[in-house]
Amino acid sequence: MSTLIHPTAIIDSEAEIGIGVTIGPYCVIGPDVVIGDRCELMSHVVVTGHTTMGSGNRVFPFSSIGQIPQDLKYHGEKSQVIIGNNNQIRENVTINAGTEGGGMVTRLGDHNLLMAYTHIAHDCILGNHIVLANCSTLAGHVEVDDQAIIGGLSAIQQFVRIGSLAMIGGMSGVTKDVPPYCLVVGGYRSGLSGLNLVGLKRKGYNLEQISHLKEVYRILLQEKGKRDEQLAQAEALLSEDDEVGRSMVEFIRSAKRGLTTHRRDA
């Protein structure tokens, strides 16, 4: 499998380019960039900074990866962007490098879809099989767990964590952690509207697991009360092998930004 580089592309001699890579017209690749096997950069793509990209990624026109963070505390430290395998990075996506205050790395896992105009700010950590719809924006230090979906035109505030298989409605403003398996109603004053039942069933969770999860949701995210007492009450419902229920309990126990809770009008 040969590597195909368009004659108008500008690639620094110190960049590392894998086998079977396609680099289209007017792309610019910096000296500290590593591009893995079978990646495709279609045209007008800029990859710069200390950026490492795995194999099988497709990057669409006018995307910019590895630029310095939009953070006034950044002073030129050699922070990184690390991208996994088989990601789809659509038009005009921006992914910024990390900062000293956030671990020095912005990280993207495998098999993710970043639709057009999405922004991944400094020090964000994204897992696998995530979908970010058009124009969704992650501020600095945001964490997104596996299989989450973030709707178009949504904005996630810095340091917020989005749990696994959560679904964020379009045009949402998310300022607190979103527990796994939950649905967020769109809008500036967003809140939870229940569980992502379709996603849970598609992933093979059985009715008993979903029933227990509904009860955990009710206790921890709908009712008022002391958090420690609610956590103990929720845990008492779960069997030792109820991974889905326990993952929600542990997420809520470890939440640092506060929790997005059930919206009464949802």
C-alpha positions in Angstrom: 0.0 0.0 0.0 1.6 3.2 -1.2 1.5 6.6 0.4 0.0 9.3 -1.8 0.9 13.0 -1.2 -0.4 15.8 -3.4 2.3 18.0 -4.8 0.8 21.1 -3.2 0.9 19.7 0.3 3.6 21.1 2.6 5.1 18.4 4.9 8.0 19.1 7.2 10.9 16.7 6.6 10.8 15.7 10.3 7.2 14.7 10.3 6.5 10.9 10.5 4.1 9.6 7.9 2.9 6.0 8.0 2.2 3.5 5.3 -0.8 4.0 2.9 -1.4 7.5 4.0 -3.2 9.9 1.6 -2.5 13.7 2.0 -4.5 15.9 -0.3 -4.1 19.3 -1.8 -2.8 22.2 0.3 -2.5 20.3 3.5 0.2 21.5 6.0 2.0 19.1 8.3 4.4 20.3 11.1 7.7 18.9 12.2 6.5 17.2 15.4 3.6 15.4 13.9 3.1 11.6 13.6 0.4 10.3 11.2 -0.4 6.6 11.4 -1.0 4.1 8.7 -3.9 4.4 6.3 -5.0 7.9 7.4 -6.6 10.2 4.9 -6.2 14.0 5.0 -8.5 15.2 2.2 -7.4 18.8 1.5 -6.6 22.0 3.3 -6.0 20.2 6.6 -3.5 21.6 9.1 -1.8 19.3 11.6 0.7 21.0 13.8 2.2 21.0 17.3 3.1 17.8 19.1 0.3 15.7 17.5 0.2 11.9 17.2 -2.5 10.3 15.1 -3.2 6.6 15.0 -4.3 4.6 12.0 -7.3 4.7 9.8 -8.4 8.3 10.6 -10.2 10.4 8.0 -9.8 14.2 8.3 -12.0 16.3 6.1 -11.2 19.8 4.5 -10.3 22.8 6.6 -9.8 21.0 9.9 -7.1 22.2 12.3 -5.4 19.8 14.7 -2.8 20.6 17.3 -2.8 24.4 17.4 -1.9 26.1 20.7 -4.8 26.3 23.3 -7.1 29.2 23.6 -5.9 29.7 27.2 -4.1 32.9 28.4 -2.2 30.7 30.9 -0.4 28.9 28.1 3.2 29.9 27.8 4.6 27.7 25.0 4.9 24.4 26.9 5.3 21.3 24.6 1.8 19.9 25.2 0.2 17.3 23.0 -2.8 16.1 21.0 -3.1 12.3 20.9 -5.7 10.8 18.6 -6.5 7.1 18.4 -7.7 5.0 15.4 -10.6 5.1 12.9 -12.0 8.5 13.7 -14.0 10.6 11.4 -13.1 14.3 11.7 -15.3 16.3 9.5 -15.0 19.8 8.0 -13.7 22.7 10.0 -13.2 20.8 13.2 -10.6 22.3 15.7 -8.7 20.2 18.3 -6.3 22.2 20.5 -3.3 21.0 22.4 -3.2 20.6 26.2 -1.8 22.9 28.9 0.5 22.5 31.9 -2.5 23.0 34.2 -4.5 20.2 32.6 -2.1 17.3 32.2 -0.4 18.5 29.0 -2.5 16.4 26.6 -5.8 16.6 24.7 -6.8 13.0 23.9 -9.3 11.4 21.5 -9.9 7.6 21.5 -11.1 5.4 18.7 -14.1 5.2 16.3 -15.4 8.7 17.1 -17.4 11.0 14.8 -16.8 14.7 15.1 -19.2 16.4 12.8 -18.5 19.8 11.1 -17.4 22.8 13.1 -17.0 20.9 16.4 -14.4 22.3 18.8 -12.3 20.2 21.2 -10.5 22.6 23.6 -7.3 22.0 25.6 -7.0 19.1 27.9 -10.3 17.4 26.9 -10.3 13.6 27.2 -12.7 11.7 24.9 -13.3 8.0 24.9 -14.5 5.7 22.1 -17.6 5.6 19.8 -18.6 9.1 20.7 -20.7 11.4 18.4 -20.4 15.2 18.5 -23.0 16.7 16.2 -22.4 19.8 14.1 -21.1 22.9 16.0 -21.0 21.3 19.4 -18.3 22.8 21.6 -16.3 21.4 24.4 -14.5 23.9 26.7 -11.2 23.0 28.4 -10.8 20.0 30.6 -14.1 18.3 29.6 -14.3 14.5 29.8 -16.6 12.5 27.5 -17.0 8.8 28.3 -17.6 6.0 25.7 -20.7 6.0 23.4 -22.0 9.5 24.5 -23.8 11.6 22.0 -23.7 15.4 22.1 -26.3 17.3 20.0 -25.7 20.1 17.6 -25.0 23.6 18.8 -24.4 22.4 22.3 -21.8 23.9 24.6 -20.2 22.0 27.5 -18.6 24.1 30.2 -15.1 23.5 31.3 -14.3 20.6 33.7 -17.7 19.0 33.1 -17.8 15.2 32.6 -20.4 13.5 30.3 -21.0 9.9 31.3 -21.1 6.8 29.1 -24.1 6.4 26.8 -25.5 9.8 27.8 -27.3 11.8 25.1 -27.3 15.6 25.1 -30.1 17.3 23.2 -29.3 19.9 20.6 -28.7 23.5 21.6 -28.0 22.5 25.2 -25.9 24.5 27.7 -24.3 21.9 30.1 -22.7 23.3 33.2 -22.7 20.3 35.5 -21.7 16.6 35.2 -24.2 14.4 33.3 -24.5 10.8 34.7 -24.2 7.9 32.4 -27.2 6.6 30.4 -29.2 9.8 30.9 -31.0 12.1 28.4 -30.5 15.9 28.6 -33.2 18.2 27.4 -31.9 20.9 25.0 -31.9 24.6 25.9 -29.7 26.9 28.0 -31.2 25.8 31.3 -30.8 22.1 30.4 -31.8 19.3 32.7 -32.3 15.5 32.6 -35.5 14.1 31.1 -34.9 10.4 32.0 -32.8 7.5 30.8 -31.5 6.8 27.3 -33.7 3.7 27.0 -33.2 3.2 23.3 -29.4 3.3 23.7 -29.5 0.9 26.7 -31.7 -1.6 24.8 -29.4 -1.4 21.7 -26.4 -2.2 23.9 -28.1 -5.3 25.2 -29.0 -4.3 28.7 -31.9 -6.5 29.9 -35.2 -5.3 31.5 -34.2 -6.1 35.0 -31.0 -4.0 34.7 -33.0 -1.1 33.2 -35.7 -1.4 35.9 -33.1 -1.2 38.7 -31.4 1.8 36.8 -34.8 3.6 36.7 -35.0 3.3 40.5 -31.5 4.5 41.0 -32.3 7.5 38.7 -35.4 8.3 40.8 -33.6 8.1 44.1 -30.4 10.0 43.1 -31.6 12.5 40.4 -35.3 13.2 41.0 -35.8 13.1 44.8 -34.5 15.6 47.2 -32.4 14.5 50.2 -28.9 14.1 51.6 -26.5 12.6 49.0 -24.9 10.1 51.3 -28.2 8.7 52.3 -29.5 8.5 48.8 -26.3 6.7 47.6 -26.7 4.1 50.4 -30.4 3.6 49.5 -29.6 3.2 45.8 -26.7 0.8 46.4 -29.0 -1.4 48.5 -31.1 -2.1 45.5 -28.3 -3.4 43.4 -26.8 -6.9 43.1 -23.1 -7.4 43.0 -23.1 -8.1 39.2 -25.3 -5.1 38.3 -22.6 -3.2 36.5 -24.9 -0.6 34.8 -26.5 0.5 38.1 -23.2 0.5 40.0 -21.5 2.6 37.3 -24.2 5.3 37.7 -23.8 5.2 41.5 -20.0 5.5 41.3 -20.2 8.3 38.8 -22.6 10.3 41.0 -20.4 9.6 44.1 -17.3 11.0 42.3 -18.9 14.0 40.6 -16.9 17.2 41.2 -18.8 19.8 39.2 -22.2 19.1 40.7 -24.9 17.0 38.9 -27.3 17.8 36.2 -30.6 16.6 37.7 -34.1 15.9 36.5 -36.0 18.8 35.1 -39.4 19.0 36.7 -41.1 20.1 33.4 -39.4 17.3 31.4 
